[in-house]
Structure formats: structure tokens, C-alpha cells
Amino acid sequence: MFSRRREVWLKMVALTILILLVGMPEAMVLAFPPVQRTVLPNGLVLLVCEEHSLPIVTLQLLTDSGSRKDPPGGEGVAHLTARGLLLGTSRHNVSTINEELDFMGASLDAGADQDYAALSLRMLKKDLDKGLDLFLDALTQPIFPEEEIKREIEKTLAAIQSSEDQPEAVAEKDFQRALFLNSPYGHPVEGTQESLGRITREAITQFYRTYYHPNNSILVVVGDLTAEEVRTQLLPRLTGWPSVEIPDRPSKITFAEGPKEVKTDRSITQANIILGHAGVARSNPDYYALTVMNYVLGSGGFASRLVEEIRNKRGLAYSVTSFFNPGKDPGSFQVVLQTKNSTAREAISLSLREMERIEKELVSEKELEGAKKYLTGSFPMRFNTQAKLTQFLSQVEYYGLGLDYPERYPSLINSITREEVLRVAKTYLHPERVILVVVGNLKEAGME
């Protein structure tokens, strides 16, 4: 998650510079290729997009089985189940799987986030048959070998322990614990040291049997594959995958309300700071107005108010950003920054001031148009490679956005007015009720 933040920041900077150099977002527009959507008799949603520029095929199978489905006390089981798909099947042990992938020069990956789990395969077209065999074997015939599962748990525990030395990771975990009193997003995807010690192979197998079924899944195929090849080579392998009834686990969500402070003392030179509160779900009708508002506030790289006030004018931080983290269920809103311990209080005060300002006065026409130009101009970068396109289509289907979403997105953004930006800021920003998390040298920061 934390490397993702750095990546997002660098991409925002690069895209800001690119748009300024190009001067016309139209120069970045990419034609969105046609997509064929089919629902198979077993309930599997199949999306196929032909893309013949390279002899490569990419598949992604997404299941509604992210960490929000973890059972109480079994936090981390969704993550281990996804990872376990690659640890051996009824026909291949983990070494054989890796050897065959290396021989083909293919990649097969699996993992989970808060909302869903995904199994992804990228291969050359000439290896389609062998690649599909491995992919479907991992998906439908995993055996979750006891020793391999133990090793995966040990690796996860080691990663959790290592994260305790990363101030950003500590701050994020502190914030999640403080904000989510009762929520499927209230624990780390990988679980905790306590919960991992309770997870057994049987629990993983049960989780797999509960959620890994076609009527709970989306399969996206992008690449050098024709509709006829899909019909003859792929569909026969999928139709025998049986569907079952998926249990419905309604989410119960309770957020903590600030003001509240969570402080962790560390002998480090910079304070890691998060200010935030409850956010929204991806389905929220104000999502696009919030996207525009947040661009102006903090996600717009060098064009944002937080960067201008905290970095450019005062040099208090190298990076500062704000974001909503929406999912199937309401997530969080966060302002994240790092600054010298001695300037922590000033940076916090400035962040709160900018949150207050944007909910009290209209943004300027220049800010609004800059946000719209950036958001619509950079949108095609989300699907400008085969791998990105596969991921993009998976999420479009998962969040129910519709296959016409790429065509609708510019109008969804361009229709936002200054008044709507002000309205959503007043509705969804709560500077007076933030949860403040600080990981740093508290004495130097004057926050003991």
C-alpha cells in the first residue's frame, strides 16, 4: 500500500508535467477498444477484448473474496487463500508450476485486496493452451499443501514484523484501527500476528470452497485472441466449473468520530502524519464531484492547494497528498504527509486550514478547469497497456460502472460545477472531527 502511494505521487507529478508540455489533453486520448461481454450458464461474467498489436494474451480472474470477507478471528485468510492458489494443485506442485512458467516466459500471479482477490496470467499467444491449463488448474484444483501454507504464513508474519520498522506502515495501521470501529476494512489485508497464528489449512480450504465459484467471479481476457478462439479454446474449459450459492454477509460499519489523536514515539527525523475520517463507497453518486474537489485540495500534484501551501510556499514537506479510498463499502478520507518533527504542528494546522477553506468558499474557475483537464486528459493512461486494460475492465465490471464508462467519464467530470465542489466539500469533509495520527519524535514535535 505504501509503495503504491509513492507510485501514485510520482505518476501525478509526471502526468502534470506531461499535460503542461502537451498543452492539449486531446493529444493523450486513446481509442477504447470494443469489449464483448457474456454471462455463461454457470454465472461467470466473461469480458473479451481483442488487441492484436503484440502476440500476447492477458487474463485476470477476479472473485468477490477480498479481506472484507475474512471471518471474525480469521483476519488474513482471504490473502492466504489467494496466495495459496499458486502453491500447488492436484496435478502440479509449486516447483513444477514455476518451472513451466519460466519455460514459457509467462507470469502467473495471485493476491487479494480489501474488496476482491485476483488471479492473473500473462503469456505469449503460442503458449495459450499450456498457459490456460496452468491458470485453470490453479483456479479450480488447488490443494493448499500444509507445508507450503506454513511457509506462506511465516513469510507474511516476517513482512508484518518488518513493517513495524516503516513509519508510514505504522501510521496507516494506527489510523485504520482508530477509524474503523466496526467495518470489514478495519484490519490489514494480510491479517495480524495474532490472527495468522489461528489460521489453518482447513480454514483456507473452507474459504476457497465458499467463494471461489464462477457465479462470484469475473474473467477478463485481453490480447491476441479472436472471438472464434475464445469460443473453441476457452469456453469449453470454463463451462464445467460448477456454481454454488454464495453466502450473503451484510457489512456492519461503524466509524469513530474525532477529534482524536493517536501518537507513536519513534526516534526518527521526520514525523509521519495522517489526518482523516470516514469516506465513501465507490457507488456514491457524488464520487465524481469528490474526485474533482479532491484534485484541487490534495491529489492534483503540484496543482493542489496542499502542495502549494505546505511544500511550495513553506518547504515543510517533500510530498503531501489527500485521497478518498472508496470500495464496495465506505472507506476512508486521508491527508498524508511527512515533515520534520519540528514542523509537524505547523503542517497539521495548514492541512486543516485547507480542508476548512475548500468547504467555505468556491474554488476558482482556473482550479476547476485545471482539475477537469487533468482528470479527463490523464484518464486514458489507465488502460494504455494490455495489463492496465485488463485490470481496468475487471474493476469496471466489479463496481458496476458499465462498459460505456470510458465514453461517459469525460462528461461525468466536465459536468461538475464550482457549486457542486463546494457542496461535496461541505458534506464529506470534516476538519473539526479528524482522527490525527503521528509517528515521529514526539518530544521534538512538541506533542508528548
Backbone hydrogen bonds, N-H to C=O, Kabsch-Sander energy under -0.5 kcal/mol:
donor,donor_aa,acceptor,acceptor_aa,energy
5,R,1,M,-1.5
6,R,2,F,-1.5
7,E,3,S,-2.4
8,V,4,R,-3.0
9,W,5,R,-2.5
10,L,6,R,-2.6
11,K,7,E,-2.4
12,M,8,V,-2.4
13,V,9,W,-2.2
14,A,10,L,-2.6
15,L,11,K,-2.9
16,T,12,M,-2.3
17,I,13,V,-2.2
18,L,14,A,-2.5
19,I,15,L,-2.8
20,L,16,T,-2.0
21,L,17,I,-2.3
22,V,18,L,-3.0
23,G,19,I,-2.9
27,A,24,M,-1.9
28,M,25,P,-2.2
29,V,26,E,-1.2
36,Q,48,V,-2.8
37,R,35,V,-0.5
38,T,46,L,-2.7
40,L,38,T,-0.6
40,L,44,L,-2.8
43,G,40,L,-2.5
45,V,217,S,-1.6
46,L,38,T,-3.6
46,L,44,L,-0.6
47,L,45,V,-0.5
47,L,219,L,-2.8
48,V,36,Q,-2.4
49,C,221,V,-2.7
51,E,223,G,-2.5
56,I,54,L,-2.2
57,V,123,M,-2.7
58,T,222,V,-3.2
59,L,121,L,-3.0
60,Q,220,V,-2.1
61,L,119,L,-3.0
62,L,60,Q,-0.6
62,L,218,I,-3.2
63,T,117,A,-2.6
64,D,216,N,-2.1
65,S,63,T,-2.5
66,G,115,D,-1.9
67,S,113,D,-2.3
68,R,114,Q,-2.3
69,K,66,G,-2.3
70,D,67,S,-1.6
74,G,71,P,-2.6
77,V,74,G,-2.1
79,H,189,V,-0.5
80,L,76,G,-2.2
81,T,77,V,-2.3
82,A,78,A,-2.2
83,R,79,H,-2.4
84,G,80,L,-2.2
85,L,81,T,-0.8
85,L,82,A,-1.0
86,L,83,R,-1.4
87,L,84,G,-1.6
89,T,92,H,-3.8
90,S,141,Q,-1.6
94,V,87,L,-0.7
97,I,93,N,-2.3
98,N,94,V,-2.1
99,E,95,S,-2.4
100,E,96,T,-2.6
101,L,97,I,-2.1
102,D,98,N,-2.4
103,F,99,E,-2.4
104,M,100,E,-1.9
105,G,101,L,-1.3
106,A,101,L,-2.3
107,S,122,R,-2.2
109,D,120,S,-2.6
111,G,118,A,-1.8
113,D,116,Y,-2.7
117,A,63,T,-2.2
118,A,111,G,-2.8
119,L,61,L,-2.3
120,S,109,D,-3.0
121,L,59,L,-2.4
122,R,107,S,-2.3
123,M,57,V,-2.3
125,K,55,P,-2.8
127,D,124,L,-1.6
128,L,125,K,-1.8
131,G,127,D,-3.0
132,L,128,L,-2.9
133,D,129,D,-2.0
134,L,130,K,-2.0
135,F,131,G,-2.6
136,L,132,L,-2.8
137,D,133,D,-1.9
138,A,134,L,-2.5
139,L,135,F,-1.9
140,T,136,L,-2.6
141,Q,137,D,-2.4
143,I,88,G,-1.9
144,F,88,G,-0.7
149,I,145,P,-2.6
150,K,146,E,-2.2
151,R,147,E,-2.1
152,E,148,E,-2.2
153,I,149,I,-2.5
154,E,150,K,-2.3
155,K,151,R,-2.4
156,T,152,E,-2.2
157,L,153,I,-2.7
158,A,154,E,-2.3
159,A,155,K,-2.1
160,I,156,T,-2.4
161,Q,157,L,-2.5
162,S,158,A,-2.5
163,S,159,A,-2.0
164,E,160,I,-0.7
164,E,161,Q,-0.9
165,D,162,S,-1.9
166,Q,163,S,-1.8
170,V,166,Q,-2.3
171,A,167,P,-2.6
172,E,168,E,-2.3
173,K,169,A,-2.4
174,D,170,V,-2.5
175,F,171,A,-2.4
176,Q,172,E,-2.6
177,R,173,K,-2.3
178,A,174,D,-2.0
179,L,175,F,-2.6
180,F,176,Q,-2.3
181,L,179,L,-1.3
181,L,254,T,-1.5
182,N,254,T,-2.0
186,G,183,S,-1.7
191,G,188,P,-1.6
192,T,75,E,-0.6
196,L,192,T,-2.6
197,G,193,Q,-0.9
198,R,195,S,-1.6
199,I,195,S,-0.7
199,I,196,L,-0.8
204,I,200,T,-1.8
205,T,201,R,-2.7
206,Q,202,E,-2.3
207,F,203,A,-2.1
208,Y,204,I,-2.5
209,R,205,T,-2.5
210,T,206,Q,-1.5
211,Y,207,F,-2.0
212,Y,208,Y,-2.4
213,H,211,Y,-1.8
216,N,213,H,-1.9
217,S,214,P,-1.7
218,I,62,L,-2.4
219,L,45,V,-3.0
220,V,60,Q,-2.7
220,V,218,I,-0.5
221,V,47,L,-2.9
222,V,58,T,-2.8
223,G,49,C,-2.0
224,D,56,I,-2.4
225,L,223,G,-2.5
230,V,226,T,-2.1
231,R,227,A,-2.2
232,T,228,E,-2.2
233,Q,229,E,-2.9
234,L,229,E,-0.8
234,L,230,V,-1.2
235,L,230,V,-2.6
237,R,234,L,-1.1
238,L,234,L,-0.9
238,L,235,L,-1.2
239,T,235,L,-2.0
241,W,238,L,-1.7
249,R,247,P,-0.6
253,I,251,S,-0.5
254,T,182,N,-2.7
254,T,252,K,-0.5
256,A,179,L,-2.9
258,G,433,R,-1.7
260,K,434,V,-1.6
262,V,436,L,-3.0
264,T,438,V,-2.8
266,R,440,G,-2.4
268,I,266,R,-2.0
271,A,339,T,-3.3
272,N,439,V,-3.0
273,I,271,A,-0.6
273,I,337,L,-2.9
274,I,437,V,-2.3
275,L,335,V,-2.3
276,G,435,I,-1.6
277,H,333,F,-1.6
279,G,331,G,-3.0
282,R,327,G,-3.0
284,N,281,A,-1.7
287,Y,284,N,-2.0
290,L,286,D,-2.6
291,T,287,Y,-1.9
292,V,288,Y,-2.0
293,M,289,A,-2.7
294,N,290,L,-2.9
295,Y,291,T,-1.6
296,V,292,V,-1.8
297,L,293,M,-2.2
298,G,294,N,-3.1
299,S,294,N,-2.7
300,G,295,Y,-1.3
303,A,300,G,-2.2
304,S,301,G,-1.7
305,R,296,V,-2.8
306,L,297,L,-2.5
308,E,304,S,-2.1
309,E,305,R,-2.8
310,I,306,L,-2.7
311,R,306,L,-0.6
311,R,307,V,-1.5
312,N,307,V,-2.6
313,K,308,E,-2.4
315,G,311,R,-1.6
316,L,310,I,-2.8
317,A,310,I,-0.5
321,T,336,V,-2.2
323,F,334,Q,-2.4
325,N,332,S,-2.8
327,G,329,D,-1.2
331,G,280,V,-1.8
332,S,325,N,-0.6
333,F,277,H,-2.6
334,Q,323,F,-2.5
335,V,275,L,-2.7
336,V,321,T,-2.9
337,L,273,I,-2.1
338,Q,319,S,-1.0
339,T,271,A,-1.9
340,K,316,L,-0.6
341,N,269,T,-1.5
343,T,340,K,-1.6
344,A,341,N,-1.4
347,A,343,T,-2.4
348,I,344,A,-2.5
349,S,345,R,-2.4
350,L,346,E,-2.4
351,S,347,A,-2.1
352,L,348,I,-2.3
353,R,349,S,-2.1
354,E,350,L,-2.2
355,M,351,S,-1.9
356,E,352,L,-2.3
357,R,353,R,-2.5
358,I,354,E,-2.0
359,E,355,M,-0.8
360,K,357,R,-1.3
361,E,357,R,-1.6
368,L,364,S,-2.4
369,E,365,E,-2.7
370,G,366,K,-2.2
371,A,367,E,-2.3
372,K,368,L,-2.3
373,K,369,E,-2.5
374,Y,370,G,-2.2
375,L,371,A,-2.8
376,T,372,K,-2.5
377,G,373,K,-2.1
378,S,374,Y,-2.7
379,F,375,L,-0.6
381,M,378,S,-1.7
382,R,379,F,-2.2
383,F,380,P,-1.6
384,N,381,M,-0.6
389,L,385,T,-2.7
390,T,386,Q,-2.2
391,Q,387,A,-2.1
392,F,388,K,-2.9
393,L,389,L,-2.6
394,S,390,T,-1.9
395,Q,391,Q,-2.1
396,V,392,F,-2.4
397,E,393,L,-2.2
398,Y,394,S,-2.4
399,Y,395,Q,-2.6
400,G,397,E,-1.2
401,L,396,V,-2.6
402,G,396,V,-0.6
405,Y,402,G,-1.9
407,E,404,D,-0.5
408,R,404,D,-2.0
409,Y,405,Y,-2.5
412,L,408,R,-2.1
413,I,409,Y,-2.0
414,N,410,P,-3.3
415,S,411,S,-1.6
416,I,413,I,-1.7
421,V,417,T,-2.0
422,L,418,R,-2.2
423,R,419,E,-2.4
424,V,420,E,-2.7
425,A,421,V,-1.9
426,K,422,L,-2.4
427,T,423,R,-1.9
428,Y,424,V,-2.9
429,L,425,A,-1.8
433,R,430,H,-2.2
434,V,431,P,-0.8
435,I,276,G,-3.2
436,L,260,K,-3.3
436,L,434,V,-0.6
437,V,274,I,-2.9
437,V,435,I,-0.5
438,V,262,V,-2.4
439,V,272,N,-2.3
440,G,264,T,-2.1
440,G,438,V,-0.5
442,L,440,G,-1.2
445,A,441,N,-2.0
446,G,442,L,-0.5
446,G,443,K,-1.0
447,M,442,L,-3.0
